[in-house]
Each structure stands twice: as C-alpha cells, then as structure tokens.
Amino acid sequence: MNLPLLFARRYLLAKRGRNAVNIITIISIVVVAVVTAAMVVVLSTLNGISHLVDSLYSPFDQDITINAVEGKTFFRDSLGLAAIKALPAVEQTSWVIEENVLLRSGDRQAVATMKGVEPQYIGMSGLDQRMYTGEPVLESKNGPVVLLGAALKDELQATADERFMRPLEVAALIRGGKQGALGRSSFEQRDVVVAGAFTINLEFDSKYMLAPLPLAAELLHYGNEVNAVEIQTKPGTDLDKLADAVRKIAGPHYTVKTRYQKNALMYRTNETEKWFTFLVLAFIGLIGAFNIIASLTLMMIEKRQDMRTLSGMGVTESFIRRVFFTEGLLIVVTGTIAGLLVGLGLCGLQQWTGIVSLQDSVVESYPVEVMWSDLLMIFVAMMTIGSLAAWVPLRSLSRRYLAGG
C-alpha cells in the first residue's frame, strides 16, 4: 500500500478546521485547470489557423515543385518525368509556365500572372471545388479558354456568360525582344474566352489567370520549354523522403522543393508563434503554481500535530515530505485533467456550433484543430510545473513547521 498517497488523498478530500486551507486548495486546482484549458483552446486555435492558411495556399503550391537551378526555363525532354511519375507516392504531375501578362477587357486593363498548366491541374489544385462562377475547364468546343481569379474578373468586368461573351485580350512581352521603347509590336497578343472565375484567397483571386499550357507556350514563345513541374502526392506521403527520391532522378541541374520549403518563412512563423504562445501560457501556469505552495504551507501548519504524532511513532521526515509532495501532485493532476476536459469541451463546441464567428472572412468561424501531441505536451508541462512547485519549497517548509516539539 502506498501510504503517502493514502494520507495525501485523505487530506485533499477531508474537511478541515481552517476554511482558508480549503479555499486556497480549490483556488490552486482552479488556476491549474484554467491555465490548462487556455493552453488547449489557444494551441488548438493556432493549429486551426495554420491548417486554414495551408489550405488557402496549397492550390497554387503543389506538394513538390521542380525548377531549373540556372535560368528561368528548361526543356521538357531534359527531365526524366516518366521516371518521376513511376514513383509510388506520385499521384499526378503537370508542366507549368508562369509569367506576368497584361489583360484587357474593353477599356479596362490589369497586370496578372498567367499560369499555363495541363488539364489535370484543375483536379490537382481542387479548383473544381473553388469556382466562383462558370465552369472549371481549360478547353471548350471552340478552343482554349482561361480561368480568372474572382477579384481579377471583377476588376476587368469580364464575363463567363456565353450570351454576353466578350473576348479577353492577353498581351505578353515578346521573349528576347529589346526592352528600350515598348510599343504594341513588343507584345504578343491573343484573344481568349473566360470560362469562369475561382476564389481561393484575396492574393490569388486578384493575381492569377489559369490558361492551357499550349496557349501559354505559344503566347510567350516558349516552344518546348517550361518554368516548372508541379507534383501532387498521394495522401500520407512523407514529402521530404519523396523529394529526396525526385532529386536523385532529376539530377544536379534541378531544384526540388516541397511546399513547406517553398514557403518556409510562413510555416516557420506559424510554428514559432505556437511555441511562443505555449511558453507564455506555461509561464502563467508557473506563476499560478505558487498557489500550490500556499496550500501546502497552510496544510502543514494545520497538520503539525498529526505529523509530530507520526514522528513519535517512528515515521521519518522523508515520509512526511513525500506525503505533502504527493498532495501537491494530486492538486496538479486534478486541475490538469479538469482543464484538459474543459478545453476539449470548448474546442468541440466551437467545431460543432461555430459559436465564435469571424466576420468578413474566408471561414464563418474560428478554425479549431485539436492535436493529441499538444494534449500530451500540455499534460507533461503542467505536471513538471506542479512538481517543481511542490518539491522546491518542501524541504524548508517541512523543517520549519513539522520538526521539533
């Protein structure tokens, strides 16, 4: 039988002559629970925001991108794409041409980024689920068509309604041309039809035009050259491991980056923000743990006579310290478990009902994503803080209040 645990449990639940001891013990449990619940809610919210940002950027940042080390373009037949497609983790690939162009619709014009892709890119990027208007296609019965970001479409007042179709003029600077005096002869121009508009986020909606790869190559005089290859992987793929395999096939003349490496600053900032928030909340928990010291101090004062009686029966000072240390741990465990349950309840309420809403945002309510690794980290952190709060002052307090007659 674990006697220190038995004593500690009885002291935690027993009625006491001094009401202040009960109050401070309850306060200690509540403080630990509140800090723990706050950690669960805040970290889960940061996880949700990070996942939302990832989902907003992922359509135009495929899992893996291959570019040339030197120069802006490379020839398609210089890369062993067939061998890359044969890798088990590769789902789909698309050649990509990306360049700035000038768009004109009537008397309106705008500079946009034209992204020339193959037809399968629509499925790779999930644009069929993100259409604002029109159809997610790059080819019609009358020839190639383009897709515009919703904000870009509204700026140009372009229409995807066939009853009121007005061609969109796309102008691109002729490759290799002189950059001195720019006139209409310096640009290659094509009239295209807008098949629809997509909406992802404000940055992409106001910047991108999606076009068929042959149209982009013809307009830019690329011939058999492209800017990149983008790769969609199968769910659950280890991107770093696959990227290493792709590098071996591609060779030293190509750079291979995962979307996390392409946007390293954004993901690193999100991760740093999460850890900083966790440390701040842990520090608040450390300050709150001083309530445990107060609770143990008052309990020692109240139980002096009991402990001296046990000392007379041969109980060692080490045993007495273990009793009160276990008492401190019980306070922390009770508060931590209660906090975890409350935090999970609040996160579940937000996920199911969206009670905390977001106005004028891409989502209706604050995104929340609970990660079990976070829960384990929070539990370990609070137990560590509580153990230190119970152990550090215990030796001096036990000598002061329990020793002697």
C-alpha positions as CSV (number, residue, x, y, z in Angstrom):
1,M,0.0,0.0,0.0
2,N,1.3,3.5,-0.9
3,L,0.9,5.2,2.5
4,P,1.9,8.7,1.3
5,L,-0.7,8.6,-1.4
6,L,-3.3,7.4,1.2
7,F,-2.5,10.3,3.5
8,A,-2.4,12.8,0.7
9,R,-5.8,11.7,-0.7
10,R,-7.4,11.9,2.7
11,Y,-6.0,15.4,3.3
12,L,-7.2,16.5,-0.2
13,L,-10.8,15.3,0.4
14,A,-11.2,15.8,4.2
15,K,-13.0,18.6,5.9
16,R,-10.6,21.0,7.6
17,G,-10.9,23.2,10.7
18,R,-9.3,26.1,8.8
19,N,-11.6,27.2,5.9
20,A,-8.7,29.1,4.3
21,V,-7.0,25.8,3.5
22,N,-10.0,24.6,1.6
23,I,-10.4,27.8,-0.3
24,I,-6.7,28.0,-1.3
25,T,-6.6,24.4,-2.3
26,I,-9.7,24.9,-4.5
27,I,-8.1,28.1,-5.9
28,S,-4.9,26.1,-6.7
29,I,-6.9,23.4,-8.6
30,V,-9.0,26.1,-10.5
31,V,-5.9,28.0,-11.5
32,V,-4.2,24.9,-12.9
33,A,-7.4,24.0,-14.7
34,V,-7.9,27.4,-16.2
35,V,-4.3,27.6,-17.5
36,T,-4.5,24.1,-18.9
37,A,-7.9,24.8,-20.6
38,A,-6.4,28.0,-22.0
39,M,-3.4,26.1,-23.4
40,V,-5.7,23.6,-25.1
41,V,-8.0,26.2,-26.6
42,V,-5.2,28.6,-27.8
43,L,-3.0,25.9,-29.3
44,S,-5.9,24.2,-31.0
45,T,-6.9,27.6,-32.5
46,L,-3.4,28.2,-33.7
47,N,-3.5,24.7,-35.3
48,G,-6.7,25.5,-37.0
49,I,-5.4,28.9,-38.3
50,S,-2.2,27.2,-39.5
51,H,-4.3,24.5,-41.3
52,L,-6.5,27.2,-42.8
53,V,-3.5,29.1,-44.2
54,D,-2.1,25.9,-45.6
55,S,-5.4,25.1,-47.3
56,L,-5.6,28.6,-48.8
57,Y,-2.1,28.5,-50.3
58,S,-2.0,24.8,-51.3
59,P,-4.0,25.1,-54.6
60,F,-1.2,27.1,-56.2
61,D,1.6,25.4,-54.2
62,Q,1.5,21.7,-55.0
63,D,3.3,19.2,-52.7
64,I,6.5,19.2,-54.7
65,T,7.9,21.7,-57.3
66,I,10.8,21.2,-59.7
67,N,12.7,24.2,-61.2
68,A,15.9,24.7,-63.0
69,V,19.0,25.6,-60.9
70,E,20.1,28.1,-63.6
71,G,17.9,30.1,-65.8
72,K,14.1,30.6,-65.7
73,T,13.1,27.8,-68.1
74,F,14.2,24.3,-69.1
75,F,13.4,21.9,-71.9
76,R,10.8,19.3,-71.1
77,D,12.8,16.4,-72.6
78,S,15.8,17.2,-70.3
79,L,13.9,16.0,-67.3
80,G,13.1,12.3,-66.7
81,L,9.4,12.9,-65.9
82,A,8.4,9.4,-66.7
83,A,10.6,8.0,-64.0
84,I,9.3,10.6,-61.5
85,K,5.7,9.6,-62.4
86,A,6.6,6.0,-61.8
87,L,7.4,6.7,-58.1
88,P,4.6,5.0,-56.0
89,A,3.9,8.2,-53.9
90,V,3.3,10.4,-57.0
91,E,-0.4,11.0,-57.8
92,Q,-0.3,13.4,-60.7
93,T,2.1,15.9,-62.4
94,S,1.7,19.0,-64.6
95,W,4.2,21.1,-66.6
96,V,3.9,24.7,-65.6
97,I,4.6,28.0,-67.4
98,E,4.2,31.1,-65.3
99,E,4.7,34.7,-66.4
100,N,3.3,38.2,-66.0
101,V,0.9,39.4,-68.7
102,L,-1.3,42.4,-69.5
103,L,-5.0,41.7,-69.6
104,R,-7.5,44.0,-71.4
105,S,-11.3,43.8,-71.4
106,G,-12.9,46.7,-73.1
107,D,-11.5,49.9,-71.7
108,R,-10.2,48.1,-68.5
109,Q,-6.8,46.5,-68.1
110,A,-4.8,44.8,-65.3
111,V,-1.5,43.1,-64.9
112,A,-1.8,39.4,-63.9
113,T,0.2,36.3,-63.5
114,M,-0.6,33.8,-66.2
115,K,-0.1,30.2,-65.1
116,G,-0.1,27.8,-68.0
117,V,-1.0,24.2,-66.9
118,E,-2.2,20.9,-68.2
119,P,-5.9,19.9,-67.9
120,Q,-5.2,17.6,-64.9
121,Y,-4.1,20.6,-62.9
122,I,-7.7,21.5,-62.3
123,G,-8.1,18.3,-60.2
124,M,-4.7,18.6,-58.6
125,S,-5.5,22.1,-57.3
126,G,-9.1,21.4,-56.4
127,L,-10.3,24.3,-58.4
128,D,-13.5,22.4,-59.3
129,Q,-14.5,22.9,-55.7
130,R,-13.5,26.6,-55.6
131,M,-15.3,28.1,-58.6
132,Y,-16.9,31.5,-58.1
133,T,-18.7,31.4,-61.4
134,G,-18.5,29.5,-64.7
135,E,-17.0,26.0,-65.3
136,P,-13.6,24.7,-64.3
137,V,-12.3,23.9,-67.8
138,L,-9.4,25.0,-69.9
139,E,-10.8,23.8,-73.3
140,S,-14.1,24.3,-74.9
141,K,-15.6,23.1,-78.2
142,N,-14.4,26.4,-79.7
143,G,-10.8,26.2,-78.5
144,P,-8.8,27.1,-75.4
145,V,-10.4,29.1,-72.5
146,V,-9.0,30.7,-69.3
147,L,-10.0,30.9,-65.7
148,L,-9.6,34.2,-63.7
149,G,-9.3,34.9,-60.1
150,A,-12.7,36.3,-58.9
151,A,-11.2,39.7,-57.9
152,L,-9.4,40.0,-61.2
153,K,-12.5,39.1,-63.1
154,D,-14.5,41.8,-61.3
155,E,-11.7,44.4,-61.9
156,L,-11.8,43.7,-65.6
157,Q,-15.6,43.3,-65.6
158,A,-15.1,40.1,-67.7
159,T,-17.9,37.7,-68.1
160,A,-18.2,34.0,-68.3
161,D,-21.8,34.1,-69.6
162,E,-21.9,32.8,-73.2
163,R,-24.9,35.0,-74.0
164,F,-22.8,38.1,-73.4
165,M,-19.3,36.8,-74.3
166,R,-16.6,39.4,-74.7
167,P,-13.1,38.2,-75.6
168,L,-10.3,38.9,-73.1
169,E,-7.1,40.3,-74.7
170,V,-3.9,38.8,-73.3
171,A,-0.6,40.6,-74.1
172,A,2.8,39.2,-73.2
173,L,6.2,40.8,-73.8
174,I,7.9,39.1,-76.7
175,R,10.7,36.9,-75.4
176,G,14.2,38.2,-76.3
177,G,12.8,41.5,-77.6
178,K,14.5,44.8,-77.0
179,Q,13.5,46.5,-73.7
180,G,14.1,50.1,-74.9
181,A,10.9,51.6,-76.4
182,L,7.9,49.4,-75.7
183,G,5.1,49.5,-78.2
184,R,2.3,47.2,-79.4
185,S,4.9,45.4,-81.6
186,S,6.8,44.5,-78.4
187,F,3.9,42.3,-77.2
188,E,2.4,39.0,-78.5
189,Q,-1.4,39.2,-78.2
190,R,-4.2,36.7,-78.1
191,D,-7.9,37.0,-77.6
192,V,-9.3,34.3,-75.3
193,V,-12.6,33.4,-73.7
194,V,-13.1,33.4,-70.0
195,A,-14.7,30.1,-68.9
196,G,-15.1,31.0,-65.2
197,A,-13.6,32.5,-62.1
198,F,-12.2,30.8,-59.0
199,T,-11.9,32.1,-55.4
200,I,-9.1,30.9,-53.1
201,N,-7.9,34.0,-51.2
202,L,-7.6,37.7,-51.9
203,E,-3.9,37.4,-53.0
204,F,-4.6,34.7,-55.6
205,D,-8.0,36.0,-56.6
206,S,-6.6,39.3,-57.6
207,K,-3.4,38.0,-59.3
208,Y,-3.8,34.7,-61.2
209,M,-5.1,33.7,-64.6
210,L,-5.1,30.0,-65.4
211,A,-4.5,29.1,-69.0
212,P,-3.9,25.9,-71.1
213,L,-0.2,25.1,-71.4
214,P,-0.1,25.2,-75.2
215,L,-1.7,28.7,-75.2
216,A,0.8,30.0,-72.7
217,A,3.8,28.4,-74.6
218,E,2.6,30.0,-77.9
219,L,2.0,33.4,-76.3
220,L,5.4,33.5,-74.6
221,H,7.3,31.8,-77.5
222,Y,8.4,29.1,-75.1
223,G,8.3,26.2,-77.6
224,N,9.2,23.1,-75.7
225,E,10.4,25.0,-72.6
226,V,8.6,25.3,-69.2
227,N,9.2,27.0,-65.9
228,A,8.5,24.1,-63.6
229,V,6.9,20.7,-62.9
230,E,4.4,20.5,-60.1
231,I,3.7,17.2,-58.4
232,Q,0.7,16.1,-56.4
233,T,1.4,13.3,-54.0
234,K,-0.8,10.6,-52.5
235,P,-2.3,11.1,-49.0
236,G,0.0,10.3,-46.2
237,T,3.2,10.7,-48.2
238,D,6.4,11.8,-46.5
239,L,7.2,14.8,-48.6
240,D,10.9,15.1,-47.6
241,K,11.5,11.4,-48.4
242,L,9.8,11.7,-51.8
243,A,11.7,14.9,-52.6
244,D,15.0,13.1,-52.0
245,A,13.9,10.4,-54.4
246,V,12.9,13.0,-57.0
247,R,16.2,14.8,-56.6
248,K,18.1,11.6,-57.5
249,I,16.1,11.2,-60.7
250,A,16.2,14.9,-61.6
251,G,19.9,15.4,-61.1
252,P,22.0,18.4,-60.0
253,H,20.6,20.8,-62.6
254,Y,17.2,21.0,-60.9
255,T,16.0,22.2,-57.5
256,V,13.3,20.1,-55.8
257,K,11.3,21.7,-53.0
258,T,8.3,20.7,-51.0
259,R,5.6,23.4,-50.5
260,Y,6.8,23.7,-46.9
261,Q,10.3,24.5,-48.2
262,K,8.9,27.0,-50.7
263,N,7.0,28.8,-48.0
264,A,9.5,28.1,-45.2
265,L,9.1,31.6,-43.7
266,M,5.3,31.4,-43.4
267,Y,5.3,27.9,-41.8
268,R,8.3,28.7,-39.6
269,T,6.5,31.9,-38.4
270,N,3.3,29.9,-37.6
271,E,5.4,27.3,-35.7
272,T,7.3,30.0,-33.8
273,E,4.1,31.7,-32.8
274,K,2.7,28.5,-31.5
275,W,5.7,27.7,-29.3
276,F,6.0,31.3,-28.1
277,T,2.3,31.2,-27.1
278,F,2.8,27.9,-25.3
279,L,5.8,29.3,-23.4
280,V,3.9,32.4,-22.3
281,L,1.0,30.3,-21.0
282,A,3.4,27.9,-19.3
283,F,4.9,30.9,-17.5
284,I,1.5,32.0,-16.4
285,G,1.0,28.4,-15.1
286,L,4.3,28.6,-13.3
287,I,3.1,31.8,-11.5
288,G,-0.2,30.2,-10.8
289,A,1.6,27.3,-9.2
290,F,2.6,29.5,-6.3
291,N,-1.0,28.8,-5.0
292,I,0.1,25.2,-4.5
293,I,2.9,26.4,-2.2
294,A,0.4,28.4,-0.2
295,S,-1.9,25.5,0.0
296,L,0.8,23.1,1.2
297,T,2.1,25.6,3.7
298,L,-1.3,26.1,5.3
299,M,-1.9,22.3,5.3
300,M,1.5,21.7,7.0
301,I,0.5,24.3,9.7
302,E,-2.8,22.6,10.2
303,K,-1.4,19.0,10.3
304,R,1.6,19.8,12.5
305,Q,0.2,17.8,15.4
306,D,-0.6,14.8,13.2
307,M,2.8,14.7,11.7
308,R,4.5,15.0,15.1
309,T,2.4,12.1,16.4
310,L,3.6,10.1,13.4
311,S,7.2,11.2,14.0
312,G,6.9,9.8,17.6
313,M,5.7,6.5,16.1
314,G,8.9,6.3,14.0
315,V,7.9,7.9,10.7
316,T,10.8,9.6,9.0
317,E,11.0,13.2,7.8
318,S,11.4,11.8,4.2
319,F,8.0,10.1,4.6
320,I,6.4,13.3,5.7
321,R,7.8,15.2,2.7
322,R,6.5,12.5,0.4
323,V,3.0,12.9,1.9
324,F,2.9,16.6,1.1
325,F,4.7,16.2,-2.2
326,T,2.0,13.7,-3.2
327,E,-0.6,16.2,-2.0
328,G,0.8,18.8,-4.4
329,L,0.8,16.3,-7.3
330,L,-2.8,15.4,-6.6
331,I,-3.8,19.1,-6.8
332,V,-1.9,19.4,-10.1
333,V,-3.3,16.2,-11.6
334,T,-6.9,17.1,-10.6
335,G,-6.5,20.6,-12.1
336,T,-4.8,19.4,-15.2
337,I,-7.3,16.7,-16.0
338,A,-10.2,19.1,-15.3
339,G,-8.5,21.7,-17.6
340,L,-8.0,19.2,-20.4
341,L,-11.6,18.2,-20.3
342,V,-12.9,21.8,-20.2
343,G,-10.5,22.7,-23.1
344,L,-11.6,19.8,-25.2
345,G,-15.2,20.6,-24.5
346,L,-14.8,24.2,-25.6
347,C,-12.9,23.1,-28.8
348,G,-15.6,20.6,-29.5
349,L,-18.3,23.3,-29.0
350,Q,-16.5,25.6,-31.4
351,Q,-16.1,22.8,-34.0
352,W,-19.7,21.7,-33.9
353,T,-21.5,25.0,-33.5
354,G,-19.0,27.7,-34.6
355,I,-20.1,29.8,-31.6
356,V,-17.2,32.2,-32.1
357,S,-17.7,33.6,-35.6
358,L,-15.5,35.6,-37.9
359,Q,-16.9,38.5,-39.9
360,D,-16.0,39.1,-43.5
361,S,-13.6,36.2,-43.6
362,V,-13.0,33.2,-45.8
363,V,-14.5,31.0,-43.0
364,E,-17.6,31.6,-40.9
365,S,-16.0,30.8,-37.5
366,Y,-12.6,30.5,-35.8
367,P,-11.0,27.2,-37.1
368,V,-10.0,24.8,-34.3
369,E,-7.9,21.6,-34.7
370,V,-7.1,19.5,-31.6
371,M,-3.8,17.6,-31.8
372,W,-3.1,14.7,-29.3
373,S,0.5,15.6,-29.3
374,D,-0.4,19.1,-28.0
375,L,-2.5,17.5,-25.2
376,L,0.4,15.3,-24.2
377,M,2.8,18.3,-24.2
378,I,0.4,20.3,-22.1
379,F,0.0,17.5,-19.6
380,V,3.7,17.0,-19.3
381,A,4.3,20.7,-18.9
382,M,1.7,21.2,-16.2
383,M,2.9,18.1,-14.3
384,T,6.5,19.4,-14.5
385,I,5.5,22.9,-13.3
386,G,3.3,21.4,-10.5
387,S,6.1,19.0,-9.4
388,L,8.6,21.9,-9.1
389,A,6.1,24.0,-7.2
390,A,5.5,21.2,-4.8
391,W,9.1,20.0,-4.4
392,V,11.3,23.1,-4.3
393,P,10.0,24.6,-1.1
394,L,9.1,21.3,0.6
395,R,12.4,20.7,2.5
396,S,12.5,24.1,4.2
397,L,8.8,24.1,4.9
398,S,8.8,20.6,6.4
399,R,11.7,21.6,8.7
400,R,10.0,24.8,9.8
401,Y,6.5,23.6,10.5
402,L,6.9,19.9,11.3
403,A,10.2,19.5,13.2
404,G,10.6,19.8,16.9
405,G,8.0,19.7,19.7
